[in-house]
Amino acid sequence: MASNGNAMDQNLGLEGPTNPMVTPLLTDLYQFTMAYAYWKAGKHLETAVFDLFFRKNPFGGEYTVFAGLEECIRLAANFKFKDDEINFLRTILPTTCEEGFFVYLRGVDCLDIKIYAIPEGSVVFPKIPLIRVEGPVAVVQLLETPFVNLVNYASLVATNAARHRRVAGNSKTLLEFGLRRAQGPDGGISASKYCYLGGFDATSNVDAGRRFGIPLRGTHSHAFVSSFMELDEITDRALRRSDGTGTCGDFVSLAQRWLSKLKGTESFRGRFGDTNHSEMAAFTSYALAFPTKFQALVDTYDVMRSGIPNFCAVALALHELGYKAQGIRLDSGDLAYLSIETRKFFHDIEKEFGVPDFGKMTITASNDINEDTLDALNKQGHEVDAFGIGTHLVTCYSQPALGCVFKLVEINGHPRMKLSEDVSKVSIPCKKRCYRLYGREGYPLVDIMTGEDEPPPKEGERILCRHPFNESKRANVVPKQVEELYKCYWSGISGKECEPLPTLESIRGLCSKQLAQMRPDHMRALNPTPYKVSVSEKLYELIHFLWLNEAPVGELQ
């Protein structure tokens, strides 16, 4: 086998899906009733081709980020029925089902299956198959529901993350804080993984950090602040200097002295009065616990009159001992105003006391942030460096599902087509190849589907691109670059070379690169330009030939 063939050996040894609940039984009942009917009719070994695709981009946009492929390949690599699963199927299927079917199921695996797909992390569009699955029809049919399940949410939340990243801008840090609001544990784990893929920088989800190597971020909650009553509660007050040359015996008193100094300094006189003592105790205690990672939540009582002065006093005390505080988090209030005022306060301290980079400390904002919030903050002007986003991100609040489907497009080499009175639901038949054509400015111009046996488009040659269903929509394209989209990611025991599964970091990098390559008008939030998806002239003719032949002819009386 060629060098890339080693990928097949690696894939055959893949661990199962991340979620152990993803098994061959994670499917709809009708997949088993169809499998039995295929088997009973002697059709179960017939070679079928199915396409997994979606019909409309989410969130009112004109692009989608493809995610979930690795989990599909992991399922295929470990697709095997256990005895207890077979026994359960016996109890739910009619008693008329023959024992031979259950014997057949016991031997089912995906070693006769081939899976072709667009690379995970790619920017994708409606009608273009994301995954093509070839193999015995009964087995491929059993993969339908779990594959759709594994791709639907993954692609939806990755797209949502990418949209938030685009609005926030590349200079801002985006933190996924959605675990507590996610739809169950798997929703939380999946959200963390695919938000990172879509462009977020870190997560609060510890298990996702362990599983996927995603950077972790988090400080403390309001409960930690309000759990303190007085400074006297802090018993261990000593803090060693950062360089190890000595120890401050009473860090609490040092922080208090800095607070008094702030209050008495001309630049800060009148900007705050008596700050909250329990908050000061909480901040001091947290700094003692994490002197190199001190970041405080400052809105428990009053941001500008208490939270910021208390934080700055503790930060200045840390600075005196050689440490550098990280910054603050705002979780309520007018984020634009409070971030601007906080930045001014930080700059004034840097100027007054000569503390290098104090004015550049990180300001993080949270509190039900979404795309609209980010856009509004940008228009108002703000000083927020990082955003912690949860509910609207991981629940995909503005659209609950992507709507992926899995359609038969070929059986035993014969193209098949699903018709509908709704043209958007008409499927595109046959085993296809797909190419992305780039223009002279480097932007993708159009994705074109062709029959598998058609010659590929060539750079510099004129190509007629046709709308699959609208006769008048067509265009000639002379591409500067042609990219074939499909790669083989699972070839079973066929011996065909296949791609190794990339790392999450590689997928994340591909996503970022492809988003940056898209023409800006396709990506804008308001009235984006639809990206063109087309078919070759030959495939167009096949579609309409089958349409006319398969559609019933009406009869008027």
N, C-alpha and C positions, 0 to 999 in steps of 0.2 A: 504494500500500500504506500502511496506517496506520502510526503512529509505531513501534509495536512490530515492524512488518514488517521494519524494518532489521535486526532480529536474524537474520532468515533470510539476508540478504545476508552478514552477519558469519559465520554458521555455515557457509555454503557455502564460505567461504574459510579454514575451520579447518585448522590443521596436523593431521597424522596423530596417532595415539595416541602417548603418551609412549614406549612401548616399540616400536621399529621391527620387532620380531618379530610384532607384532599386525597380521596381513595377512589377506586373504580365505582364505588357506590354513591359518590357525590354526583349524582346525575338525576335526570327525570325518569319517572317510571316508564314513559313511552319509549325510551331508548332500549329498555329490555324487552318490551313487548314487540318492538320492531325487530330487534335482534333475533327473537324467537321466530318471528314470521319469516325473516330472511332464511334462517336455518331450516325451518320446516319446508320452505319452498326450494331449498338447495341453492339459494342465491348468496349465502353468507360469505363465500370466498370470491365473489365477483369483484373486480378491481374498480374502485370508485375514487373520484376526486371531489373534495369538498373545499370551498373557500370560506374563510372567516373574514368578515368585513363589517363596516358600519355605513349607515346611509346619510348621516348628517353630523356635522361638527358640533361639539357642545358649546354651551355658554354664549351662544349668539356669535361665535367666532368663525374663522375660516381655516383653522388648522387644528390638528390633534397630535399629541405625542404618544407613540406606540410603546406600551409597556406590558409586562406580564409573560413575555415569551419564555424566559428561563424557567418559570414555574411550570409552563406547559411541557417543556422538554424534560424536566425532572419527573413529571407525572408519566410521560411516555416511557421513560427509562425504567420506571418501577411499576408499570401497569401489570398487575397480577392479582387474580382473585384468591382470597384465602378461603379455607374450608368453611369457616363460620359465615363468611359472606355468601358463599354458595348456598349454604343451608338456609340463610335468611331469604334469599331469592326464591327458594322452594316454597316458602310460606306465603309469599305475596303474589306469586304468579298462579294462574289457574291450575287446578290439579290435572287438567288435560295436557299440560306441557310434558313432553316426553323426557325421560331420564337422560337420553343421549344429548340433549341440549345442555344440561348441567355438566356433563362430562366434557362437552366442547368448551364451555366457559372456563372450566378448570385449567385448560391448556392455553387460554387466550393470553397473548402479550402483544407488544408493539414491535416485534422484531421484523415483521413484514410491512411495516409502515415507513413512509418517507414524509418528512416535514420540511417544507420550504417556507421561508418567511423573510420579510423585510427586517433588517437589523433592529433590535430593541433600542429605543431611544430616538428613533427616526421621527421626523415630522411627516405625518401621513394625512390622507384625504379620503373623503367618501368614495365608495364603490371599489376602490383599489383593495384587493385582497391583502390582508396583513399576514395571514398564514394560509398555506395550501397544504392539505393533508391528503396523501395518496395511500391506498392499500385496500385490504379486504373490507367490503362495505359494512359488514356488521361491526367490526372493530372500530372503524373510523366513526361510525354512528355513535358508538359508546363514548367517544372522545368529545362529542359536540358540546354537551352541557358544561363539563368541567373546563374545557378550553374557553368557552364564551365567558364563564364565570371568572376565570383567572385573568382574562384580558380586559373585560369591561371596566371594572373598578380601577384597576391599575392604570389603564390609559386615561381614564377620566380624571383621577386625582393628579397624575403626572402633568396633564394638560392644565389643570387648575393651578398647580404650583408654577408652571412655566408662565402662565398669565400674570400671576402675582409678581413673579420676578421681573417681567417686562415692565409692569407699571412702576415697581419700586426702583428699578434701575440697577445696574451692575455694581454700583459703589456701595449699596446698602447690604447689610447682613440680614438674612432671613432665617428665622428660627421656627421650626415646626413644634407647636405646643398643643397638639390636638388629642393626645391619648385619652384624656378624661372625657372628651366629647365624641369620640369615635364610635362607630357602630360595632361594639364588641371588641374583644382582644385582637381578632384577626384584622378587623378594620383598622385598629390602631397600629399594629405591626406593619400592615401593607401601606398605610398612609405614610408612615415614617420613611419606609424604603422608597416609595415612588415620589414623594415630595422631594427627597434628596436627589433622585434621578432628574426631576423636573427643574432643579436649580436652587433648592434651599440649601443652606450651609450647615445646619445642625438640627438636632432634635432633642427634646427633653426625655424621650422614650429610652430608658436604660436597656431594655431587652433588644430593641432595634439596634442600639449601639453595639451590643454584644454580638448579635447575629450578623450584621452587615458592615460593621466598622464605620458607622456614621458618627461624626463628632457629636459629643453630648454637651448640652448647655443647661444651666439652671442655677438658681440662687436660693431664695427663701420666699415664703408666702407672708400674707398679712397675719396669719395665725402666729408665726414666729415673732413678729413684732409685738402683737398684742398679748403674747404670753408673758412678757416681762412687765413688772410693776415699777421697780426701783433699781438704781445702780448698785445698791447694797446686795442684790441677789447674786452678783458676780463675785465669786470667791477666789478663783484663780486668776489673778490680775497681771501676772508677769508675762512679758513678751520679749523674746531674745531678738537682738538686732539682726537684720538680714545678712550682715557680713559675719555674724558669729562673734563679734568682738566684745559683746557685753549684753546685759539684760536690763530692760526697763522693769523695775519692780512693781510699778502701779500704772499700767497702761490706761486704766479707767480715769485716773486723775489727770494723766497727760491729755487725753481727749477732752476732758472737762476744761482744762486750762486753755486749749485751743478754741473751744466754744466761747469762753469768756473773752478771749483775745479778739475773736471775730466780732462779737457783739460790741466791743469797745473801740474797734477800729473805725476811723472816720468814714471810710468807703462803704462800710456795711451798717453804720449806725442808722437805726430807724427802719431797716429792711426786714427785721424780724425782732420779736420780743422773746418771751420765755418759750423755749421749745418743749416738746413733750418729753418728759423724763423717761417714760417706759420705752419710747422709741429710741432714745439715746442709749439706753441700756441694751436694747436688742442689737443695735448697730455695733456697739462696742464689743459685745459678746461674740457677734459673728466675725468681726475683724480679728479677735483673739483666736478664733477657730480656724480662720482662713485668711491669714495676713497677705498672702500672695494672690488671692482670688477675691478680694473684697468688692462686692457689688451689692447695693442695697435697694430694696423696694421702698420708695419714698412717699407714697401717697396714702398711707394708713390713716393719717390725721390731717395734715395740711402740707402740701408740697413745698411751697415757697416760704412759709412761716416756720416750718418745723423740719420737714424731711430733708430738704437741701442743706440748711445750716448744720443739722446734726450729722449728716453724711460728710460734709466738708470738714467738720471738726475732727471726725475719726480718720478721714483720709489724710489730713495734715499731720495728725499724730503718727500715722503709719509712715508718712514721708520722712518724718524726723528720725525714724528708726531704720530708714533705708528701703522701705517698701513702696510700692506704687499701687494705689487703688485702681480698680477697673472701671467703675462707673455706676450708674443708677438705672432703675427701671421704673417707668410710669405705667400705671395700670388703670387710670381713670382720668377724667377731666378733659380740658381742652389741650390735646396733645401738641398742637402747633404752638400755642402760646406758652405752655409750660416748658416745652423743650427749648424755645428761644430764650425765655427768662433764665432757665437753668444754665444754658451755655454762657450767657452774660455773667452770671454768678461765678462760674468756673473761670472765665477769662479774668474777671476782676481779682480773684484769688491768686491766679498766676502772676498778675501784674503787681499786686500788693506784697506778696510774700516771696516772689521769685521762684516758684515751684515749676520746674520745666514741664511743659505739656499738660499741665493741669486743665487747661482750657480745652484740650482735645479728648478728655475722658469720654467714654462711650455712654450715649443716652439710648436706652432701649425702651420701646413702647409696645404695650400689648393692649388688650381690652376689645374683643370682638372686631378685630381689624379684617377688612376684606379689600377687594380691588377698588371699590368706590372710595373707601377711606383713604387708601394710598394715593389715589388720584386727587382727592380733595386736599390732602396734606401737601402734595406737590404744588398745587395751585396756590395755596395759602402761603407757602413757605414754612419751613420747619427746620429743626436741628437734630432730628432723630437719626441715629446711626444704624440701629438694628430694630427689626420688628419681630415680635413673637406672635405668631398667627395660629389659631386653633380651629374653632368651630366651623367657620365659613370655608376653611381650607379642606379639612379632612372629611367633612360631611358632604362636600360639593353642594353646598346649600342652594345655589341657584339652579342646579340641574342634577337630579338624583341618579341618572343612568346614561350611559353612552348609547346603548342600543345595538351592540354587536349581534350579528346573525351568522349562521353556519349553513351554507347552501350547497346542495349537490350540483355540480356543474358538468360531470362526465361519469359515465358508467360503461365499463368494458370498451373504452375508446370512443363511445358515442356521446356527443355533447348533449347536455340536458339544460333546460331553462325553465325557471318559474315565471309564470305570467301573472299579471294583476291589473285590475282596472286603475290602480294607482301606479303610474309609471315609475315612481321612485322605488317601488318594491319589485320591479322586474329585475331578475338576476341576469348576469352576463355569463354566457355558457362557455364551456370547454376549459381545458388546461391552458393557462396563459403565462406569458412572461410580462414583466412590467419594467418600464424604463423611465428615468427622469431626464428630461431634456433641459439643458442650461443655455441661456442666451449669452450674448457677447459681454454683458456687464457682470456675469458671474452668478446671476440669480436663476433659480429654477423657473422655467416658463410653463411647463406642462408635464404631467405624467401620462404616458401612453401605454395601453395594454395591447398586446398582440397575441395571436395564436402561438402555441409552443414551437411549431415548426416553421414559423415565418423567420426570415433573416432579420437580425437585429438592426435598429436604426444606426446610421453612421454619422459621425461628426462631419459637418460641412455639406451634407446631402439634404436636399429638400424632402420633408416628410409631411404627408397629409394627415392631420390629426382631426378626427371626427368625434362629435358628441355621440355617445352610445345610442341615443334615442331621438334626438332632434336633428332632422335632415339638414336644416339650414345652418346649423352651428358647426363650422369647420374652419380650419386655418392651416396654412402651410408654415412649417417651422424648419429653419436651418440651424441646427444646434451647434454650439461651440464645444459642448461636452455632452456625452451620453453616459448615463450611469445605470447599470442593471441593478434592480432593487432586490431581487430574490437571491437568497443563499440557502443551501441545504444545511439544516441544523440537526437533523436526525435521519439516519439512513438504515437503521436496524442492522441486519446482517447482510445487506445487499452488497457490501464492499464499496459502495460509492463514498467518495470523500465528503466530509462534512465539516462545517465550521466549528471551532471550539467556542464554548460559551464565554463571552467577555466578562470581565470584572464589572462590578457596579460602578466603579470610578470611570472605566472606559465607556460604559453606556451613558453615564452622566456627561462625559466630555463630548460624546457624539451628539447628544441632545442639544447642548449649548452651541456646538458648532453649526448644526443644521438650523437652529432658530436664528442664528446670526446671519445665515446665508439667504434667508427668505426676504423677498421684497417687502419693504415696510408697509405698503398699503394692504398686503395680505394679512398683516399682523396687528393692525390698529384695532382698538377696542370698539370704536364707533364706525359703523358702516364699512367693514373691511371688504376688500375686493375678493370675490371668490376665486380660488385657484382652479385652473383648468385641468380636468381629468378627461381623457379621450381614449379612443380606440383606433386601431389601424383600419384602413379601408376594407381589408379582407375580413377582419373580425366584425366590422359594422355590417357587412353583407351577410355574414353567418347569423348574426343576431336577428336581422330582419327576415331572413329566410326561415329560420326556426319559428319566429314569432307568427308568421303567416301560416306555417304548416301546423303549428300546435294549437293556435287559437280556433275554437269552434266557429263554424260558419252559421250565422243566423238564418232563419227562414221566416219570411213574412207570409201570412195567410190572408 
